[in-house]
Structures are given as C-alpha cells and as structure tokens.
Amino acid sequence: MTRNVKRGAVDLPLRRATPAPHWKQLRQGDRVRVVLTPGFETGGLVDAITRDHAAVWVNLDGGRGRTLLHCSDAVEIFPEED
C-alpha cells in the first residue's frame, strides 16, 4: 500500500506570515476583541507584542489566562473602540 506523501516538501520555501494592517496599530495595554473561530470571540488586554507585530500576547477576560496569538493562527484581533 502506498502512502500519500509530498516528495520534496522539505525543500519548499516557508510562506511568510504577515500580520493584518490593524495588528500594527496594537500597543501594550490596549483592550482588544479576539475572534478565535466564527461565533467564538472574547475580550482581553494586550500584554506584549513582537517587534514585527506577528505575535501578540493577550490576557483574556474572565480568567481565561494569557495566550500567544500569531498572525498565521487564523485568528483576528481587533482593537476595541473607547
């Protein structure tokens, strides 16, 4: 029986993960809305951001803890309006 294997997959270049333009506006301490999957969202506070804004640490509301979100994770982070 043969397996479905991609030959040479190791040689393929990695796809560059680019954050959405609004991620670049996020700052530490900002209140945000995090959409993890359609229909599931939560609020939180930005705790830390990488220099390239590709990864954001968010302290989630409701005692859900601190989570690391990367722009390639298929999540959305929106700043909440004051």
N, C-alpha and C positions, 0 to 999 in steps of 0.2 A: 504494500500500500504506500502510495506517495503522500508526502505532506505538502501543504500549500506554503511554500517558503519563498520569500522575496530574496533572490540572489543579488548580492552587491548592495544591499540596503545599508550596510555599514559605511559604504563609500559615498552615499548620498549626502549633500550638504544639509546642515541643520537649517530649519526655517527660522528666520529672525523673528522673535516675539516683539511686537511693537505695541506699547500702551495706547489706548484711546486718547485723543487730544485732551479730553476733560480730566484724565488722570494726572496730567502735567500741572493742573491748577491746584491739586490737593496739597494741603500743608498739615503738619503735625498739629493735632488738636481740633481739626475740622470735624464737624458732625456730618456723617455720610449715610446713605441708604445703599445697602448691599443686596443685589439681586443674584442669588446663587443659582436658581433654576426658575423657569417661568412659574409664577404662582407662589414662590417662596422667597420672601425678602425680609430683611431685618435691618435695624439701625445700628450705629456704632460710632466710635470716635477713632480717628486716625492716630495711631501711636508712633509709627515710624514709616519712612519711605526710602527706597533706594535712590541713589543719585540719578539713575536713568528713568525713574518712575515706573519701572516694570513690575516691581513688587511692593506691596503695601501691607503693613501690619495694622489690623483693626481690632480694637477691643469691642466685642459685640455686646449689645444691650441685653439685659435680662440675665446677666451672669453666665452667658454662653462662652466666656473666655476670650482669649486673644488668638487670632487666626492670621495666617500669612496667605495673602491672595496675590497671584501672579497673573499678568495680563494674558497668558496662554491658558489659564484655567477655565475659560468660558464663563467668567463671572463679570458682572458690571458693578462699578462703584460710582455712585452719583453724589455730588455734594448736595446737602440739604440747604434749602433757602432759609435765611434767618426769619 
